[in-house]
Amino acid sequence: MKVRKLLGERLKDVSDESQIQSQILMTKGGYMKPVGSGIYSFFMPTQRISRKIQAIIREEMDAIDGQEVLFPVVMPASLWQSSGRYMSIGSEMARWNDRSGNPMVLGMTHEEAAVHLANNVAKSHAQYPFMIYQIQTKFRDEPRARGGLIRVREFTMKDAYSFHTSQEDLEKYYDRAYVAYERIFKRAGAKNVIAVKSDSGMMGGKISHEFMLLSDIGEDTLVICPECGYRANMEVAESIIKNQPSVSAPLTKVETPTQKTIEEVCNLLGREANTTAKAVVYQENETDKYVIAFIRGDLEVNETKLRNYLKKEIHPATEITPESGIVPGFIGAYNLNADATVVFDRSLEGMKDLVVGANEVGYHYTGFDPERDLENTPDYVDVAKVSEGGICPVCGKPVLQVRRGIEIGNIFQLGDKYTKSMGMTYLDSDNTEKNPIMGCYGIGVGRLIASVCEESHDDYGPIWPMSIAPWQVEVCNLRVTDEKVKAVAEDLVSALEAKGVEVLYDDREVRPGFMFADADLFGVPVRAVVSQKTCERGVVEVSTRDKTLKTEFSMDTAADEIAQLVAKMLESFK
């Protein structure tokens, strides 16, 4: 491929409001063009990278007995109604009526389509287990599209679905998929990837893992123990709290005229936040009924844990009505007379002499003891976020680290959530009908591209790993008007291509600095420079994009040596 014929413009600068390097560099480098919010067209370099990642994915999915299929992008709403998800998923899913008035949806995930495909086809236990997968375009009406390909609305995804006759068989396959994912990310050149326990969310199921690329720009918060290797998404990380011993004190009503926040109340009363119990108010999505979560004043509520405990979708209370009995800024568990579900975080268990609201404007209590002062001892549950230096739930050491990560893949044990609701059965060996058990496995291709760029770049452009680079070698001809230089450069390109090396050839009549700046943006792993000076010395200058190698090869042997260098660099991704 010749650079002068390559569609796409390398830019000197772009707006950097996003502060996300992958978006900046891929925009500058002519990799993609925005069509709308979270929707992009890809130029040739990105499409070549995407094809290579897809090839890696296909190889690894086929190696664990996957069968590639293709589901429709557009599906009738009835398919989603049969699983119960048509109404439970919010506005992220695109819905409309076709010309006949039939309700339709755009696929944002394909569990329903997978069950539909296999239903009435996999009838006998002898046909199990099996896994089907696709690489398909999906659409999610993401309200916060940002960061280029990190968070988009339209995206290419590999999603796979396995079907089993027992939980034990699912777990065995789940482990195979886990290892396959590790291989995929290693082969794609993603270096700092870890697997963490996660929340299944709208997918359902009890056991799930997310594969996270550690990055400061990641939207997910991860909890990691450097001592024992415990890893979890903040959404499911267990919070272990060891309170300092406290002494009982009489329950005393104190005046706090204008003090509503924990900080204000503590300043007035001379108390620390960890001796208070704050109230955080939510509402159930379907009914708007209030939920009050009481938690130690220095901690934060983990909404995912609270949602999972309640088994209901919730949102922060937008407006608290006077008739609810809830007094904002002065909410307390003692003498609470409110129409609300009340939850106590286990950070309050065993605590005495707590500062709490008095459910009366301008007043708080000191000396509150939940076990003593409440009619019924609370059922304490874990709904708190883990903090830096928290106690590891596995090894018990107070060393937990909180990091940021980009989710680039996930795997779920779904159970029979979909097969049961959609009526998929098979005939077991004892001639009884049973529902298959499912697993689900996803990888976002575009997000993986951006994540690798985010992880592997310098100030001048991406540094693509050899395994997924758009081209393996870029040949730069610094004097296209010189017939000898031109002949040497073109002979090198032809020789490399004859050896199966993917070559990008820049024979534009531009200044060397301009050509090298574009080469940095292409991020091709190996660069070969041919100029008047190199021809006079009978050599080709060769360097790697990551700056770990800069050398010269004889013009006679350059093609062989460059091809060997490419092969050696590819070896590290096998």
C-alpha positions as CSV (number, residue, x, y, z in Angstrom):
1,M,0.0,0.0,0.0
2,K,1.3,3.4,-0.9
3,V,0.8,6.3,1.5
4,R,0.0,8.8,-1.2
5,K,-3.0,6.6,-2.3
6,L,-4.2,6.0,1.3
7,L,-7.5,7.7,2.1
8,G,-7.4,9.6,5.4
9,E,-5.6,12.7,6.6
10,R,-2.8,12.9,9.2
11,L,-3.4,16.0,11.2
12,K,-0.9,18.2,12.9
13,D,-3.2,18.8,15.9
14,V,-6.8,18.1,17.0
15,S,-8.9,19.3,19.9
16,D,-7.8,17.4,23.0
17,E,-10.8,18.2,25.2
18,S,-11.3,14.5,25.8
19,Q,-7.9,14.1,27.4
20,I,-7.9,10.5,26.1
21,Q,-4.8,9.8,24.2
22,S,-6.2,7.0,22.0
23,Q,-9.0,9.3,20.7
24,I,-6.5,12.1,20.0
25,L,-3.9,10.0,18.3
26,M,-6.4,7.9,16.3
27,T,-8.1,11.1,15.1
28,K,-4.8,12.7,14.2
29,G,-3.6,9.6,12.5
30,G,-6.6,9.3,10.1
31,Y,-7.9,6.1,11.7
32,M,-11.6,7.1,12.0
33,K,-14.1,9.8,11.3
34,P,-17.1,10.6,13.6
35,V,-20.5,10.3,12.0
36,G,-22.5,11.1,15.1
37,S,-22.2,10.8,18.8
38,G,-20.5,7.5,19.5
39,I,-20.7,6.4,15.9
40,Y,-17.6,6.2,13.7
41,S,-16.5,5.3,10.2
42,F,-13.2,3.5,10.0
43,F,-10.4,4.2,7.5
44,M,-8.2,1.4,6.2
45,P,-5.6,1.3,9.0
46,T,-8.3,0.7,11.7
47,Q,-10.1,-1.8,9.5
48,R,-6.9,-3.8,9.1
49,I,-6.3,-3.8,12.8
50,S,-9.8,-4.9,13.4
51,R,-9.5,-7.8,11.0
52,K,-6.4,-9.0,12.7
53,I,-8.0,-8.9,16.1
54,Q,-11.0,-10.7,14.7
55,A,-8.7,-13.4,13.2
56,I,-7.1,-13.9,16.6
57,I,-10.5,-14.2,18.3
58,R,-11.8,-16.7,15.7
59,E,-8.7,-18.9,16.1
60,E,-9.1,-19.0,19.9
61,M,-12.9,-19.5,19.7
62,D,-12.5,-22.3,17.2
63,A,-9.8,-23.9,19.4
64,I,-12.4,-24.2,22.2
65,D,-14.9,-25.9,19.8
66,G,-16.8,-22.7,18.9
67,Q,-19.1,-22.7,15.9
68,E,-19.3,-19.3,14.1
69,V,-22.8,-18.2,13.3
70,L,-24.5,-14.9,12.5
71,F,-27.5,-13.4,14.3
72,P,-29.7,-10.6,12.9
73,V,-29.1,-7.0,13.9
74,V,-32.8,-6.4,13.8
75,M,-35.1,-8.6,15.9
76,P,-38.9,-8.6,16.7
77,A,-39.7,-7.4,20.1
78,S,-41.5,-10.7,20.8
79,L,-38.1,-12.4,21.1
80,W,-37.2,-10.1,23.9
81,Q,-40.6,-10.2,25.4
82,S,-40.3,-13.9,25.7
83,S,-37.2,-13.6,27.9
84,G,-38.7,-10.8,30.0
85,R,-36.0,-8.2,29.0
86,Y,-38.0,-6.1,26.6
87,M,-39.3,-4.0,29.5
88,S,-36.5,-4.4,32.0
89,I,-33.9,-2.8,29.7
90,G,-34.2,0.9,29.6
91,S,-33.7,3.4,26.8
92,E,-30.3,2.0,25.9
93,M,-32.1,-0.4,23.6
94,A,-33.4,1.1,20.4
95,R,-37.1,0.2,19.8
96,W,-39.4,1.1,16.9
97,N,-42.3,-0.2,14.9
98,D,-41.8,-1.5,11.3
99,R,-44.1,-0.4,8.4
100,S,-46.7,-3.0,9.5
101,G,-46.7,-1.8,13.0
102,N,-44.8,-4.7,14.5
103,P,-42.5,-3.7,17.4
104,M,-38.8,-4.2,16.6
105,V,-35.5,-3.8,18.4
106,L,-31.9,-3.3,17.4
107,G,-29.6,-5.9,18.9
108,M,-27.4,-4.7,21.8
109,T,-26.6,-8.2,22.8
110,H,-27.9,-11.6,21.5
111,E,-28.8,-14.0,24.2
112,E,-32.3,-14.2,23.0
113,A,-31.2,-14.7,19.4
114,A,-28.8,-17.5,20.5
115,V,-31.5,-19.4,22.3
116,H,-33.9,-18.9,19.3
117,L,-31.3,-20.3,17.0
118,A,-30.6,-23.4,19.1
119,N,-34.2,-24.0,20.2
120,N,-35.9,-27.0,18.7
121,V,-32.5,-27.8,17.0
122,A,-30.4,-29.1,19.9
123,K,-33.1,-31.6,21.1
124,S,-31.0,-34.4,22.6
125,H,-28.5,-34.4,25.4
126,A,-26.1,-36.1,23.0
127,Q,-25.8,-32.8,21.1
128,Y,-24.5,-31.0,24.2
129,P,-22.3,-29.2,25.1
130,F,-21.8,-26.7,22.2
131,M,-20.8,-23.1,21.8
132,I,-21.9,-20.7,19.1
133,Y,-20.4,-17.3,18.5
134,Q,-20.5,-14.4,16.1
135,I,-18.6,-11.1,15.4
136,Q,-21.4,-8.6,14.7
137,T,-22.3,-5.0,14.7
138,K,-24.4,-3.9,17.7
139,F,-26.1,-0.7,18.8
140,R,-26.6,0.6,22.4
141,D,-28.0,4.0,22.8
142,E,-25.3,4.9,25.3
143,P,-26.1,8.2,27.1
144,R,-22.5,9.0,27.8
145,A,-20.6,8.3,24.5
146,R,-17.1,9.4,25.1
147,G,-13.4,8.7,24.6
148,G,-13.5,7.8,20.9
149,L,-13.9,4.0,20.7
150,I,-13.8,3.5,24.5
151,R,-17.5,4.2,24.9
152,V,-19.6,4.2,21.7
153,R,-23.1,3.6,20.6
154,E,-22.5,1.4,17.5
155,F,-19.7,-1.2,17.9
156,T,-18.4,-4.5,16.7
157,M,-18.4,-7.3,19.2
158,K,-17.6,-10.9,19.5
159,D,-20.3,-12.6,21.6
160,A,-20.4,-16.3,22.3
161,Y,-23.0,-18.5,24.0
162,S,-22.4,-22.0,25.3
163,F,-25.1,-24.6,26.2
164,H,-24.7,-27.3,28.7
165,T,-26.6,-30.1,30.5
166,S,-25.1,-29.5,33.9
167,Q,-23.6,-26.8,36.1
168,E,-20.4,-28.8,36.3
169,D,-20.0,-28.9,32.6
170,L,-20.6,-25.2,32.3
171,E,-17.9,-24.5,34.9
172,K,-15.4,-26.7,33.0
173,Y,-16.1,-24.8,29.8
174,Y,-16.1,-21.5,31.6
175,D,-12.5,-22.2,32.7
176,R,-11.6,-23.0,29.0
177,A,-13.1,-19.7,27.9
178,Y,-11.2,-17.9,30.7
179,V,-7.9,-19.2,29.4
180,A,-8.8,-18.5,25.8
181,Y,-9.5,-14.9,26.8
182,E,-6.1,-14.6,28.4
183,R,-4.6,-15.8,25.1
184,I,-6.6,-13.4,23.0
185,F,-5.5,-10.4,25.0
186,K,-1.8,-11.6,25.1
187,R,-1.8,-12.2,21.3
188,A,-3.4,-8.8,20.7
189,G,-0.6,-7.1,22.6
190,A,-2.7,-5.9,25.6
191,K,-0.1,-6.1,28.4
192,N,-1.7,-4.9,31.7
193,V,-4.9,-7.0,31.6
194,I,-6.4,-8.6,34.7
195,A,-9.6,-10.6,35.3
196,V,-11.8,-9.4,38.1
197,K,-15.0,-10.7,39.7
198,S,-17.9,-8.6,38.5
199,D,-21.6,-7.9,38.7
200,S,-23.7,-9.7,36.0
201,G,-26.0,-6.7,35.6
202,M,-28.7,-7.1,33.0
203,M,-27.1,-10.2,31.6
204,G,-28.2,-12.2,34.7
205,G,-26.4,-15.2,36.3
206,K,-24.5,-15.4,39.5
207,I,-20.8,-15.8,38.4
208,S,-19.1,-13.4,36.1
209,H,-15.6,-12.0,35.4
210,E,-14.5,-8.9,33.5
211,F,-11.2,-8.6,31.8
212,M,-9.8,-5.2,32.6
213,L,-6.9,-3.3,31.1
214,L,-5.5,-1.2,33.9
215,S,-5.6,2.5,32.9
216,D,-6.1,5.8,34.6
217,I,-8.8,6.7,32.0
218,G,-10.8,3.6,32.8
219,E,-14.4,4.1,33.9
220,D,-14.5,1.0,36.0
221,T,-13.1,1.0,39.6
222,L,-11.2,-2.1,40.6
223,V,-10.2,-3.5,44.0
224,I,-6.9,-5.4,44.1
225,C,-5.0,-7.1,46.9
226,P,-1.2,-7.1,46.1
227,E,-0.7,-9.7,48.8
228,C,-3.0,-12.6,47.8
229,G,-4.1,-11.6,44.3
230,Y,-7.8,-11.0,45.2
231,R,-9.4,-8.9,42.4
232,A,-12.9,-7.6,42.0
233,N,-14.9,-4.9,40.4
234,M,-15.8,-2.2,43.0
235,E,-19.4,-3.1,42.3
236,V,-19.0,-6.5,43.9
237,A,-15.9,-6.1,46.1
238,E,-16.7,-7.2,49.7
239,S,-16.2,-4.4,52.3
240,I,-14.7,-5.7,55.5
241,I,-15.0,-3.2,58.4
242,K,-13.3,-3.5,61.8
243,N,-14.7,-0.7,64.0
244,Q,-12.7,0.7,66.9
245,P,-14.2,-0.3,70.3
246,S,-16.8,2.3,71.4
247,V,-18.4,3.0,74.8
248,S,-22.1,3.3,75.4
249,A,-23.5,6.8,76.0
250,P,-27.0,8.0,76.8
251,L,-29.2,8.8,73.8
252,T,-29.2,12.6,73.8
253,K,-31.0,15.0,71.5
254,V,-28.8,18.0,70.5
255,E,-29.6,21.1,68.5
256,T,-28.0,21.4,65.1
257,P,-29.9,24.4,63.6
258,T,-28.4,24.5,60.1
259,Q,-26.0,21.6,60.1
260,K,-27.1,18.9,57.6
261,T,-24.0,17.4,56.2
262,I,-21.7,14.9,58.0
263,E,-18.9,17.5,57.8
264,E,-21.1,20.3,59.3
265,V,-22.4,18.1,62.1
266,C,-19.0,16.8,63.0
267,N,-17.5,20.3,63.1
268,L,-20.3,21.5,65.4
269,L,-20.1,18.5,67.8
270,G,-16.4,17.9,67.6
271,R,-16.8,14.3,66.3
272,E,-15.1,12.2,63.6
273,A,-17.1,11.0,60.6
274,N,-16.6,7.4,61.5
275,T,-18.6,7.9,64.7
276,T,-21.7,8.9,62.7
277,A,-24.4,7.1,60.8
278,K,-25.5,8.9,57.6
279,A,-28.6,8.2,55.6
280,V,-28.6,7.9,51.8
281,V,-32.0,8.0,50.1
282,Y,-33.0,6.1,46.9
283,Q,-36.2,5.3,45.1
284,E,-37.2,2.1,43.4
285,N,-37.4,2.6,39.7
286,E,-40.8,0.9,39.1
287,T,-42.7,2.3,42.2
288,D,-40.7,5.3,43.3
289,K,-40.9,3.9,46.8
290,Y,-38.2,5.2,49.1
291,V,-35.2,3.2,50.2
292,I,-33.0,4.5,53.1
293,A,-29.5,3.1,53.5
294,F,-27.8,3.8,56.8
295,I,-24.0,3.6,56.7
296,R,-21.0,4.8,58.6
297,G,-20.5,8.5,57.9
298,D,-17.0,8.1,56.4
299,L,-18.1,5.5,53.9
300,E,-20.1,5.5,50.6
301,V,-23.0,3.4,49.5
302,N,-22.3,0.9,46.7
303,E,-25.5,1.2,44.6
304,T,-24.9,-2.1,42.8
305,K,-24.6,-4.0,46.1
306,L,-27.8,-2.3,47.3
307,R,-29.6,-3.1,44.1
308,N,-28.6,-6.7,44.3
309,Y,-29.7,-7.0,47.9
310,L,-33.1,-5.5,47.2
311,K,-33.4,-7.3,43.9
312,K,-34.9,-4.1,42.5
313,E,-33.6,-1.4,40.3
314,I,-33.0,1.9,42.2
315,H,-32.0,5.5,41.6
316,P,-30.9,8.3,43.9
317,A,-34.0,10.1,45.2
318,T,-34.7,13.1,43.1
319,E,-37.4,14.7,45.3
320,I,-38.4,13.8,48.9
321,T,-42.0,14.7,49.6
322,P,-43.0,16.0,53.0
323,E,-45.7,13.4,53.4
324,S,-43.0,10.6,53.2
325,G,-42.0,11.3,56.8
326,I,-38.4,11.7,55.6
327,V,-36.7,14.9,56.9
328,P,-33.7,15.6,54.5
329,G,-30.5,16.5,56.3
330,F,-31.8,15.1,59.6
331,I,-32.7,11.5,58.8
332,G,-32.0,8.9,61.6
333,A,-32.9,5.3,62.4
334,Y,-34.3,6.2,65.8
335,N,-38.0,7.0,65.8
336,L,-38.0,6.9,62.0
337,N,-41.6,7.1,60.8
338,A,-41.3,6.9,57.1
339,D,-42.8,4.8,54.3
340,A,-39.5,3.4,53.2
341,T,-37.4,0.3,53.0
342,V,-34.6,0.6,55.5
343,V,-31.2,-1.1,55.0
344,F,-28.3,-1.1,57.5
345,D,-24.8,-1.5,56.3
346,R,-22.6,-3.8,58.4
347,S,-20.2,-1.0,59.1
348,L,-22.7,0.0,61.8
349,E,-22.7,-3.4,63.5
350,G,-21.6,-3.3,67.1
351,M,-21.2,0.5,67.0
352,K,-22.2,2.6,70.1
353,D,-22.5,6.3,70.7
354,L,-23.3,7.2,67.1
355,V,-24.4,10.6,65.9
356,V,-27.6,10.3,63.9
357,G,-30.4,12.5,62.6
358,A,-33.4,13.0,64.9
359,N,-36.0,13.1,62.1
360,E,-36.7,16.6,63.1
361,V,-35.4,19.8,61.4
362,G,-32.6,21.3,63.4
363,Y,-31.8,18.2,65.7
364,H,-29.5,15.2,65.8
365,Y,-28.9,12.5,68.4
366,T,-25.7,11.5,70.0
367,G,-25.2,8.2,71.9
368,F,-27.3,6.1,69.4
369,D,-26.8,2.4,69.8
370,P,-28.7,0.4,67.2
371,E,-28.9,-2.8,69.2
372,R,-30.1,-1.0,72.3
373,D,-32.3,1.8,70.9
374,L,-34.1,0.0,68.1
375,E,-37.1,-2.2,68.7
376,N,-35.6,-5.0,66.5
377,T,-31.9,-5.6,66.0
378,P,-31.1,-4.7,62.3
379,D,-30.1,-7.2,59.7
380,Y,-26.7,-5.8,58.7
381,V,-25.7,-6.3,55.0
382,D,-22.7,-5.2,53.0
383,V,-23.7,-2.2,50.8
384,A,-20.5,-0.2,51.2
385,K,-17.8,0.8,48.7
386,V,-14.3,-0.5,49.4
387,S,-11.7,2.2,50.0
388,E,-7.9,2.4,49.5
389,G,-6.2,0.5,52.3
390,G,-9.3,-1.6,53.1
391,I,-9.2,-5.1,54.5
392,C,-8.9,-7.9,52.0
393,P,-11.7,-10.4,52.3
394,V,-9.4,-13.3,51.4
395,C,-6.1,-12.7,53.3
396,G,-7.4,-10.2,55.9
397,K,-4.7,-7.7,55.4
398,P,-5.5,-4.0,55.2
399,V,-3.7,-3.5,51.9
400,L,-6.4,-3.2,49.2
401,Q,-5.6,-1.0,46.3
402,V,-8.2,0.9,44.2
403,R,-7.4,1.2,40.5
404,R,-9.1,2.2,37.3
405,G,-9.6,-0.1,34.4
406,I,-11.2,-0.4,30.9
407,E,-13.4,-3.4,30.4
408,I,-12.3,-5.1,27.2
409,G,-14.1,-8.5,27.7
410,N,-16.5,-10.3,30.0
411,I,-17.7,-13.9,30.7
412,F,-20.8,-14.9,32.5
413,Q,-22.4,-18.1,33.9
414,L,-26.0,-17.4,33.0
415,G,-27.6,-20.6,34.2
416,D,-31.1,-21.3,32.8
417,K,-32.3,-17.6,32.9
418,Y,-32.9,-17.5,29.1
419,T,-33.6,-21.1,28.2
420,K,-36.3,-21.5,30.9
421,S,-38.1,-18.2,30.1
422,M,-38.0,-18.9,26.4
423,G,-39.0,-22.6,26.7
424,M,-35.9,-24.2,25.3
425,T,-35.6,-27.8,26.3
426,Y,-33.7,-31.0,25.5
427,L,-34.4,-34.7,26.1
428,D,-32.1,-36.0,28.8
429,S,-30.7,-39.5,29.0
430,D,-33.6,-40.4,31.4
431,N,-36.2,-39.2,28.8
432,T,-37.1,-36.1,30.8
433,E,-37.2,-32.7,29.3
434,K,-34.8,-30.2,30.9
435,N,-33.6,-26.6,30.3
436,P,-30.0,-26.2,29.1
437,I,-27.6,-24.1,31.2
438,M,-25.9,-21.3,29.4
439,G,-22.6,-19.3,29.5
440,C,-22.0,-16.0,27.7
441,Y,-18.6,-14.5,26.5
442,G,-18.1,-11.1,25.0
443,I,-15.2,-9.0,23.6
444,G,-15.5,-5.5,22.2
445,V,-13.3,-5.2,19.1
446,G,-13.2,-1.4,18.8
447,R,-12.7,-0.9,22.5
448,L,-9.8,-3.4,22.4
449,I,-8.2,-1.4,19.6
450,A,-8.5,1.9,21.5
451,S,-7.3,0.2,24.7
452,V,-4.2,-1.1,23.2
453,C,-3.5,2.3,21.7
454,E,-4.1,3.9,25.1
455,E,-1.6,1.5,26.7
456,S,1.0,1.6,23.9
457,H,1.8,5.0,22.6
458,D,4.1,8.0,22.9
459,D,3.7,11.7,22.3
460,Y,3.9,11.2,18.5
461,G,1.5,8.4,17.9
462,P,0.4,4.8,18.6
463,I,3.0,2.0,18.9
464,W,1.0,-0.9,17.5
465,P,2.0,-4.5,18.5
466,M,3.3,-6.5,15.6
467,S,0.4,-9.0,15.9
468,I,-2.3,-6.4,15.2
469,A,-0.4,-3.5,13.5
470,P,-2.0,-2.3,10.3
471,W,1.2,-3.0,8.4
472,Q,4.3,-4.8,9.7
473,V,7.0,-2.6,7.9
474,E,6.9,0.9,6.6
475,V,9.5,1.8,3.9
476,C,10.3,5.5,3.7
477,N,11.8,6.8,0.5
478,L,13.4,10.1,1.3
479,R,14.4,11.0,-2.3
480,V,11.7,9.9,-4.8
481,T,13.3,12.0,-7.6
482,D,16.5,10.0,-7.4
483,E,16.3,6.9,-9.6
484,K,18.8,4.9,-7.6
485,V,17.1,5.6,-4.3
486,K,13.7,4.8,-5.9
487,A,14.9,1.6,-7.4
488,V,16.4,0.4,-4.0
489,A,13.2,1.3,-2.1
490,E,10.9,-0.3,-4.6
491,D,13.1,-3.5,-4.8
492,L,13.0,-3.6,-1.0
493,V,9.2,-3.3,-1.0
494,S,8.8,-6.0,-3.6
495,A,11.2,-8.4,-1.9
496,L,9.5,-7.9,1.5
497,E,6.0,-8.5,0.0
498,A,7.3,-11.6,-1.8
499,K,8.3,-12.9,1.7
500,G,4.8,-12.3,3.0
501,V,5.6,-9.1,4.9
502,E,2.9,-6.5,5.0
503,V,4.4,-3.2,3.7
504,L,3.3,0.4,3.8
505,Y,5.4,2.4,1.2
506,D,5.8,6.1,1.5
507,D,7.1,7.5,-1.8
508,R,5.7,11.0,-1.4
509,E,7.8,14.0,-2.3
510,V,7.7,15.6,1.1
511,R,10.3,16.6,3.7
512,P,11.8,13.8,5.8
513,G,10.4,15.4,9.0
514,F,6.9,15.4,7.6
515,M,7.2,11.8,6.4
516,F,8.5,10.6,9.8
517,A,5.8,12.4,11.7
518,D,3.2,10.6,9.6
519,A,5.1,7.3,10.1
520,D,4.9,7.8,13.9
521,L,1.1,8.2,13.6
522,F,0.8,5.0,11.5
523,G,2.6,3.3,14.4
524,V,4.0,0.5,12.1
525,P,6.4,-1.6,14.2
526,V,9.4,-1.6,11.9
527,R,10.6,1.3,9.8
528,A,13.1,1.0,6.9
529,V,14.6,4.2,5.5
530,V,16.1,4.5,2.1
531,S,17.9,7.8,1.2
532,Q,20.8,9.1,-0.9
533,K,23.2,8.7,2.1
534,T,22.1,5.1,2.8
535,C,22.5,4.2,-0.8
536,E,26.0,5.6,-0.9
537,R,26.9,3.4,2.1
538,G,25.1,0.4,0.6
539,V,22.7,0.1,3.6
540,V,19.1,0.5,4.7
541,E,18.4,2.2,8.0
542,V,16.1,0.1,10.2
543,S,14.4,1.0,13.4
544,T,11.5,-0.1,15.5
545,R,8.6,2.2,16.5
546,D,9.1,1.5,20.2
547,K,12.7,2.8,19.8
548,T,14.3,-0.4,21.2
549,L,16.2,-1.0,18.0
550,K,18.1,1.2,15.5
551,T,20.5,-0.4,13.1
552,E,21.6,-0.8,9.5
553,F,21.3,-3.7,7.1
554,S,23.2,-4.3,3.9
555,M,21.0,-3.5,0.9
556,D,21.7,-7.0,-0.4
557,T,20.4,-8.7,2.8
558,A,18.0,-6.1,4.1
559,A,14.8,-7.9,2.9
560,D,15.9,-11.2,4.6
561,E,16.9,-9.5,7.8
562,I,13.8,-7.3,8.1
563,A,11.6,-10.4,7.4
564,Q,13.5,-12.2,10.2
565,L,13.0,-9.3,12.5
566,V,9.3,-9.3,11.8
567,A,9.0,-13.0,12.5
568,K,10.9,-12.7,15.7
569,M,8.7,-9.8,16.9
570,L,5.6,-11.9,16.0
571,E,6.9,-14.8,18.1
572,S,6.4,-12.9,21.3
573,F,2.6,-12.8,20.7
574,K,2.1,-16.6,20.2
